[in-house]
């Protein structure tokens, strides 16, 4: 009847955990080999901490920390089910076979609590373990929405979250979906482990920035504690064997032996206010299993092999996110440059185009006016709410597209070209395009990849025999970014009316251009920064519609200027002409 002793995770591991034969240090587990692991593990024993975020490099013992957590909650604190989520089901099976099975087999307290998986009466499988004391482990893949649903969980451990897909099918974000499984438990623990990837896209970095942001600090001989960063590592030119760490306060240069001795005297230091989430950031400089010389050589090799190799070093050795060469248009700048139109179609507009985006519950139409030397005016943005499969909103759209626009000189001009995105309700789009055949309306389909033409050759491979225009999305987005960067009125400037709201401006700037490398070859990718980007897609389609027309705006402008010139006054009759004076006549 004696209650079990109150142990932290690190105390349980030191007293119970046995490392199997074949591991680097077989036998009894010792936390003091890597003292920083103690703070991470004991955060799970702290009732004030509900969420734990661990952003690490490789070679710091993250996997063994996970193993200790599983053993602790299964043997010492089995008060609720535990789930481990790996990036994929294949990785989940591999983790169960390569990590969990040796953990249970080498630790007697765990081995005695579970039946042999080969026994007929056993309830255990690779992805599920049930212990005699009521503990239960479920191992899942983030790419399997069914395994994440309808499972109440007390302890949720998510490994390598930066490798998770953006969404679990139609369920939404994997991390949010998994976290909701723990809502029924007041003593729940949610943990995220991962190596960071790309800045502003990394899940683990975003989660760490919302925590108390703890850093592992080690003391110098002068008594100053500092978190080890790569900028502190110094070595002589082309001599990585001379690598050392410089104290930022006294300038003392630590040798590799002194660095490893200081590891046991280190401490975790919070750099932000605690809000229920404990965040830990670790890099290979804090690991006892790495050397400064080896890291220096690895850095020099990565730098010599290009950006992709350097990115791997930044992520896996330094535990930091990789900053891509990116180009982003600021939303506030677009909002501030809105202007007032004195006429629905400002002076300078020569050709009018339109684009249509089809959503489940609405149609969005954007009308643009194009002038000489790529100057453009956004004229109107209409939204027709309703089911995209119904005829009513398509009838309204048809009426709007067919209505002429009046220029400043009083001349009525119709929309010269309209492109309708056929990515959603494709057959309904084809029917509309066929019905509007006399109004220069075409279906379009976006095609990704660099080097594609703005508008490709039309195809009629559909059952409706409607021409579908392939649109080079990346090529047109490159043009769009160049135009939005132009802040001077005149050629290439895009005018935005003040009746377009801020949400529309946010949508226009919802993506950023990122330069990435594949086998050393750079390529541009466009990354969504906001969930809605309809305005940007519509602007791209308007560029494509104008490119389809292939008009000579210079001739149109010249013709318009000839019309605007005042007519010459007719010559006066001879009897009305002034007669010359007698003096001039005599001369």
Secondary structure, DSSP 8 states (H G I E B T S, - for coil): --------HHHHHHHH-EE-TTSTT-EE--GGGGTHHHHHHHGGG-TT--EEEEE--SSS-HHHHHHHHHHIIIII--SS-EEEEESSHHHHHHHIIIIIHHHHHH-HHHHTTB--TTSTT---BTTEEEBTTS-EEEEEETT-HHHHSS---SEEEEE-GGGS-S-STTS--HHHHHHHTTTT-TT-EEEEEE---BTTT-HHHHHHHTS--EEEEEE-TTS-EEE--GGGEEEETTEEEEEEEE-TTT--EE-HHHHHHHHTT-EEEE-S--SSEEEEE--GGG-TT--HHHHHHHHHHHHHT-HHHHHHHHHHTS---B--EEEE--HHHHHHT-B--SSSS-TT--EEEEEEEE-SSEEEEEEEEE-GGG-EEEEEEEEEES-TTSHHHHHHHHHHHHS-EE-TTS-EE---EEEEE-SSSHHHHHHHHHHTGGGTEEEEEEE-STT--SB---B--STT---EEEEEHHHHHHHHHHHHH--SSSTT-EE-BTTS-HHHHHHHT-EEEEEEEETTEEEEEEEESSS--HHHHHHHHHHHHHHHH---HHHHHHHHHHHHS--------GGGS----HHHHH-
